[in-house]
Amino acid sequence: MLQRNMAIPLSLQLGLDDLLADMRHARRRGDLGRLALTAYCDVRRWARQAGESDIARQSMAMFTEKPHASREAFLDKVDLLLHDLEALQSRLPATRG
């Protein structure tokens, strides 16, 4: 799995950087709408393009499985998704010199 991830194109690596920046910003601001849109649409699309089916499933499950009991429960799922994306990013070669 690691070797497959390391071979993804630079455009996908940069796309992941942008996704993480967008999600971190929305998380800091508490913008639930932006977090939901990014987590469901943008992360899922990126994950499918990058061949990261586990991330794509995780993103979709956040919205298609049982409803979140509270705002905190939703944010916990967002934080887990962020953590998983950051872990993936750390395994990729550096995109900047």
TAJO-V679532 format. One line per field, one symbol per residue. ss: DSSP state (~ for helix, > for strand, _ for the rest). A space follows every 50 residues. Layout:
ss: ???
This chain:
ss: _~~~~~___~~~~~~~~~~~~~~~~~~~~__~~~~~~~~~~~~~~~~~~~ __~~~~~~~~~~~~______~~~~~~~~~~~~~~~~~~~~~______
